[in-house]
Amino acid sequence: MELSEEDLRLVNALQISPRISWSDAGEVLGVHATTLASRWDRLRAAGAAWTTAHLMGDPKDMCLAMVDIDCEMHLRPDVTYAVAQLPEVITVEEAASNRDLTLTVITQDLEKFSTQVLPKLKEIRGLTKYHTALCTRIHTSGYAWRLNVLTKAEQQALRALAGPESANPSAHDAMVIPLPESHLAIIPFLARDGRATAAEIARALGRNPATVQRQLGRVLSSRMLSFRCEIAQQFSGFPITVQWFANVPAGEHEAAATELRAIRNIRFSASTTGSTNFTMIMWLRSLADVMEMELTIQQRIPGIQLVESVVMLNTAKRVGWMLNPDSTATGVVVPPYGELLPAGV
């Protein structure tokens, strides 16, 4: 499968406004709403693109941990599958150096990470060692990554039509609004489809549609979730994932993050605990770009010390979605709060 320019334009539009109506999107893109809906259904069915929502993991409100794992070589596939089945583990990647797997884990707080997640990791056969770094501040997240195939005017028009779920969830002035227990069962539906409607959710939960409409509105504006439109990496034009671990002088993290945001390849940057205090993840066009990007980083952030670069060989799970080896989505999602759903949903 190959994606057309029109496919990429649609994905870019949903990156900016994941829940925009097809009629509004059609007005901006100059395409009939039914054509857009049909095109999106085709992309989703092929696993080429999908919309999702995941717990933000902002350190002000939750615990975001990055866990490096070593495992017995012949049991690596089993370990990969086992860790991916944990809903708290939102991303699982196979690394090329100094660790076998790297995990991104989000829990309600540090205590939940220590008492609920770590014991589960210790029980996995073949997992021999783990090392944890904790995120102290998120500077850039994957929801903000863009294909940038739309014109500036089109992007501006889409931003004007975007709902509250499209706001920057990690902005310094953003406040997470705690959700009642009754609202949490909505989250798994948004993890499986970031565009899920109140009517669809109400039917599945057996609740009153008007009640679910109100609950959904509260979830969308809570800042608890990060919404995004994902694309299979092979179709993005940037098939290589690289993570850098670095040291940045105290007090200069915000300035470093600002410089990094100007680089379109950036997918994630954060301040962390551990042997290094800053990490960044980028999608690149080729391995040859690694050295060039390191030079760019050092030119933009003179005080930075790049300690280690890690190329990812494969992504088994990305923000809750299980992926095929070719980076397309399998359709299987391991969502948070899935235990709150009625049997069979």
C-alpha positions as CSV (number, residue, x, y, z in Angstrom):
1,M,0.0,0.0,0.0
2,E,1.1,3.5,-0.8
3,L,-0.4,6.7,0.6
4,S,-1.4,9.4,-1.9
5,E,-0.9,13.1,-1.3
6,E,-4.6,13.4,-0.4
7,D,-4.2,10.6,2.2
8,L,-1.3,12.5,3.8
9,R,-3.3,15.8,3.7
10,L,-6.1,14.0,5.6
11,V,-3.8,12.6,8.2
12,N,-2.2,16.0,8.7
13,A,-5.6,17.5,9.2
14,L,-6.5,15.0,11.9
15,Q,-3.1,15.5,13.5
16,I,-4.2,19.1,14.0
17,S,-7.8,18.4,14.9
18,P,-8.3,14.7,15.7
19,R,-12.1,15.0,16.3
20,I,-13.0,17.5,13.6
21,S,-16.3,16.7,11.7
22,W,-15.9,15.5,8.2
23,S,-18.0,18.4,7.0
24,D,-15.7,21.0,8.6
25,A,-12.6,19.1,7.4
26,G,-14.0,19.0,3.9
27,E,-14.5,22.8,3.9
28,V,-10.9,23.3,4.7
29,L,-9.4,20.6,2.4
30,G,-11.8,21.2,-0.5
31,V,-13.0,17.6,-0.5
32,H,-16.6,16.2,0.0
33,A,-17.2,14.9,3.6
34,T,-18.3,11.4,2.4
35,T,-15.0,11.2,0.4
36,L,-13.0,12.0,3.5
37,A,-14.9,9.5,5.6
38,S,-14.4,6.8,3.0
39,R,-10.7,7.6,2.7
40,W,-10.3,7.5,6.5
41,D,-12.0,4.1,6.7
42,R,-9.6,2.7,4.2
43,L,-6.6,4.1,6.0
44,R,-7.8,2.7,9.3
45,A,-8.7,-0.7,7.9
46,A,-5.1,-1.0,6.4
47,G,-3.6,0.0,9.7
48,A,-1.9,2.9,8.0
49,A,-3.3,5.6,10.2
50,W,-5.4,5.8,13.4
51,T,-6.6,8.2,16.0
52,T,-6.2,7.5,19.7
53,A,-6.1,9.1,23.1
54,H,-3.8,8.1,26.0
55,L,-3.1,9.2,29.5
56,M,-0.9,12.3,29.3
57,G,1.5,11.2,31.9
58,D,2.4,14.8,32.9
59,P,4.7,14.6,36.0
60,K,2.6,17.3,37.7
61,D,-0.4,14.8,37.8
62,M,0.9,11.3,37.0
63,C,4.1,9.2,36.9
64,L,5.8,8.8,33.6
65,A,8.7,6.3,33.7
66,M,11.1,5.1,31.0
67,V,12.2,1.5,31.7
68,D,15.1,-0.2,30.0
69,I,14.9,-4.0,30.0
70,D,17.4,-6.8,29.4
71,C,16.1,-10.3,28.6
72,E,17.3,-13.7,27.6
73,M,17.9,-13.6,23.9
74,H,15.8,-16.6,22.9
75,L,12.9,-15.4,25.1
76,R,12.9,-11.8,23.8
77,P,9.7,-12.3,21.7
78,D,7.9,-13.7,24.7
79,V,9.1,-10.9,27.0
80,T,8.0,-8.3,24.4
81,Y,4.5,-9.8,24.2
82,A,4.2,-10.0,28.0
83,V,5.2,-6.4,28.7
84,A,3.0,-5.2,25.9
85,Q,-0.1,-6.7,27.5
86,L,0.3,-4.4,30.5
87,P,-2.0,-1.4,30.0
88,E,0.4,0.8,32.1
89,V,3.1,0.1,29.5
90,I,2.0,2.3,26.7
91,T,5.0,1.9,24.3
92,V,7.4,-1.0,23.7
93,E,10.4,-0.7,21.4
94,E,13.3,-3.0,20.6
95,A,16.6,-1.2,20.9
96,A,19.9,-1.6,19.1
97,S,22.3,-1.1,22.0
98,N,22.8,-1.3,25.7
99,R,19.3,-2.6,26.4
100,D,17.0,-5.1,24.7
101,L,13.7,-3.3,25.1
102,T,12.7,0.2,26.2
103,L,9.3,0.8,27.7
104,T,7.2,3.9,28.4
105,V,5.0,3.5,31.5
106,I,2.3,5.7,32.8
107,T,0.7,5.2,36.2
108,Q,-1.4,7.3,38.6
109,D,1.5,8.0,40.8
110,L,5.0,6.7,41.8
111,E,3.5,4.4,44.4
112,K,1.4,2.6,41.8
113,F,4.4,2.2,39.6
114,S,6.4,0.7,42.4
115,T,3.7,-1.6,43.8
116,Q,1.8,-2.6,40.7
117,V,4.0,-2.4,37.7
118,L,7.4,-3.5,38.9
119,P,6.1,-6.7,40.6
120,K,4.5,-7.6,37.2
121,L,7.8,-7.1,35.4
122,K,9.6,-9.2,37.9
123,E,7.2,-12.1,37.2
124,I,7.9,-12.2,33.4
125,R,9.9,-15.2,32.4
126,G,13.1,-14.3,30.6
127,L,13.2,-10.7,31.8
128,T,16.6,-10.5,33.6
129,K,17.1,-6.8,34.5
130,Y,15.4,-3.5,34.3
131,H,16.6,0.1,34.8
132,T,14.2,3.0,35.4
133,A,14.4,6.7,34.7
134,L,11.5,9.0,35.8
135,C,10.3,11.9,33.8
136,T,10.3,15.2,35.8
137,R,8.9,17.4,33.0
138,I,7.6,16.8,29.5
139,H,8.7,19.4,27.0
140,T,7.5,17.9,23.7
141,S,5.2,15.0,23.0
142,G,4.2,13.0,20.0
143,Y,0.8,14.6,19.7
144,A,2.5,17.7,18.3
145,W,4.4,15.9,15.5
146,R,3.1,16.9,12.1
147,L,3.5,15.8,8.5
148,N,3.4,19.5,7.4
149,V,1.9,18.8,4.0
150,L,-0.9,21.4,4.4
151,T,-0.5,25.1,3.7
152,K,-0.2,27.5,6.6
153,A,-3.7,28.8,5.9
154,E,-5.2,25.3,6.0
155,Q,-3.4,24.5,9.2
156,Q,-4.6,27.8,10.8
157,A,-8.2,27.1,9.7
158,L,-8.1,23.6,11.2
159,R,-6.7,24.9,14.5
160,A,-9.6,27.4,14.6
161,L,-12.0,24.5,14.3
162,A,-10.3,22.2,16.8
163,G,-12.0,21.2,20.0
164,P,-10.7,21.3,23.6
165,E,-9.0,17.9,23.2
166,S,-6.6,19.5,20.7
167,A,-5.1,22.0,23.2
168,N,-1.6,21.5,24.4
169,P,-2.0,19.0,27.3
170,S,1.5,19.7,28.7
171,A,1.3,23.5,28.7
172,H,2.7,25.0,31.9
173,D,-0.7,26.6,32.7
174,A,-2.7,23.4,31.9
175,M,-4.6,22.0,34.8
176,V,-5.9,18.4,34.8
177,I,-9.5,18.2,36.0
178,P,-10.0,14.9,38.0
179,L,-12.7,12.7,36.5
180,P,-15.3,10.8,38.5
181,E,-15.1,7.0,38.4
182,S,-18.2,6.9,36.2
183,H,-16.3,8.8,33.4
184,L,-13.3,6.5,33.3
185,A,-14.9,3.8,31.3
186,I,-15.1,6.2,28.4
187,I,-11.3,6.3,28.1
188,P,-10.9,2.8,26.6
189,F,-13.2,3.8,23.7
190,L,-11.1,6.9,23.0
191,A,-7.9,4.8,23.1
192,R,-9.3,2.5,20.4
193,D,-10.8,5.4,18.4
194,G,-10.0,9.0,19.2
195,R,-13.0,10.0,17.1
196,A,-15.5,7.7,19.0
197,T,-18.9,9.4,19.3
198,A,-21.1,9.6,22.4
199,A,-23.8,7.5,20.6
200,E,-21.3,4.7,19.9
201,I,-20.0,4.8,23.5
202,A,-23.5,4.9,25.0
203,R,-24.6,1.8,23.0
204,A,-21.6,-0.2,24.1
205,L,-21.9,0.8,27.8
206,G,-25.7,0.6,27.9
207,R,-25.9,4.2,29.1
208,N,-28.2,7.0,28.3
209,P,-26.8,8.9,25.2
210,A,-27.4,12.3,26.7
211,T,-25.6,11.3,29.9
212,V,-22.6,10.0,27.9
213,Q,-22.6,13.2,25.8
214,R,-22.1,15.2,28.9
215,Q,-19.5,12.8,30.3
216,L,-17.6,12.7,27.0
217,G,-17.5,16.5,27.0
218,R,-16.0,16.5,30.4
219,V,-13.4,13.9,29.5
220,L,-12.4,15.9,26.3
221,S,-11.8,19.0,28.3
222,S,-10.1,17.4,31.3
223,R,-6.5,17.6,30.0
224,M,-6.1,14.1,31.4
225,L,-5.7,12.6,27.9
226,S,-3.4,13.4,24.9
227,F,-5.2,13.0,21.6
228,R,-3.3,12.3,18.4
229,C,-3.6,11.0,14.9
230,E,-0.9,8.4,14.3
231,I,0.6,7.2,11.0
232,A,2.4,4.0,10.3
233,Q,6.1,5.1,10.4
234,Q,6.9,3.5,7.1
235,F,4.5,6.0,5.4
236,S,5.7,9.0,7.3
237,G,8.9,9.6,5.3
238,F,10.9,9.2,8.5
239,P,11.4,5.4,9.1
240,I,14.2,5.7,11.6
241,T,13.6,6.2,15.4
242,V,16.5,7.5,17.5
243,Q,16.6,8.4,21.1
244,W,19.3,10.5,22.7
245,F,20.3,10.6,26.4
246,A,22.0,13.8,27.3
247,N,23.0,16.1,30.1
248,V,21.8,19.7,30.1
249,P,23.0,22.3,32.7
250,A,20.5,23.0,35.5
251,G,18.2,25.9,34.6
252,E,18.7,25.5,30.8
253,H,16.2,22.7,30.1
254,E,13.4,25.0,28.9
255,A,15.8,26.8,26.6
256,A,17.0,23.5,25.2
257,A,13.4,22.3,24.7
258,T,12.6,25.6,22.9
259,E,15.5,25.0,20.5
260,L,14.4,21.4,19.9
261,R,10.8,22.4,19.0
262,A,12.2,24.2,16.0
263,I,13.4,20.9,14.6
264,R,10.5,19.2,12.8
265,N,11.8,15.7,13.5
266,I,11.3,15.9,17.3
267,R,8.8,13.5,18.7
268,F,9.5,13.7,22.4
269,S,11.7,15.5,24.8
270,A,11.7,15.5,28.6
271,S,13.8,16.1,31.7
272,T,14.5,13.0,33.6
273,T,16.2,11.5,36.7
274,G,19.1,9.0,36.4
275,S,22.6,9.0,34.9
276,T,21.5,11.6,32.4
277,N,18.9,14.4,32.9
278,F,17.5,15.0,29.4
279,T,16.2,12.7,26.7
280,M,14.8,13.3,23.2
281,I,13.3,11.1,20.5
282,M,13.3,11.9,16.8
283,W,12.1,10.3,13.6
284,L,14.8,10.5,10.8
285,R,14.9,9.7,7.1
286,S,18.0,7.5,7.3
287,L,20.8,6.4,9.6
288,A,23.1,8.8,7.8
289,D,21.0,11.6,9.4
290,V,22.0,10.6,13.0
291,M,25.4,12.4,12.9
292,E,24.0,15.4,11.1
293,M,21.2,15.7,13.7
294,E,23.7,15.4,16.5
295,L,25.7,18.3,15.0
296,T,22.5,20.3,14.7
297,I,21.6,19.7,18.3
298,Q,25.0,20.7,19.6
299,Q,24.9,23.9,17.5
300,R,21.5,24.8,18.8
301,I,22.2,23.9,22.4
302,P,25.9,24.6,23.1
303,G,25.9,23.3,26.7
304,I,24.4,20.0,25.9
305,Q,26.4,16.7,26.4
306,L,25.1,13.9,24.2
307,V,25.9,10.8,26.2
308,E,24.3,8.0,24.2
309,S,22.2,7.5,21.0
310,V,20.0,4.5,20.6
311,V,18.4,3.4,17.3
312,M,15.1,1.5,17.7
313,L,14.9,-1.7,15.6
314,N,11.2,-2.2,16.0
315,T,8.2,-0.7,17.7
316,A,5.9,-3.4,19.1
317,K,3.4,-1.1,20.8
318,R,2.9,2.7,20.4
319,V,0.7,4.5,22.9
320,G,-1.5,1.5,23.5
321,W,-1.7,0.2,19.9
322,M,0.0,-3.1,19.0
323,L,1.9,-2.8,15.7
324,N,3.0,-5.1,13.0
325,P,6.7,-5.4,12.1
326,D,6.1,-3.1,9.2
327,S,4.8,-0.4,11.6
328,T,1.1,-0.7,10.6
329,A,-1.5,-1.1,13.3
330,T,-2.8,-4.6,14.1
331,G,-6.1,-3.2,15.4
332,V,-5.4,-4.6,18.9
333,V,-5.4,-1.9,21.6
334,V,-4.4,-2.5,25.3
335,P,-6.2,0.5,26.9
336,P,-6.1,2.0,30.4
337,Y,-9.1,1.4,32.5
338,G,-10.2,-1.6,30.3
339,E,-11.2,-3.5,33.5
340,L,-14.1,-1.0,33.9
341,L,-15.8,-2.1,30.7
342,P,-18.7,-4.5,30.7
343,A,-17.9,-8.1,29.7
344,G,-17.6,-8.5,25.9
345,V,-16.9,-4.9,25.2
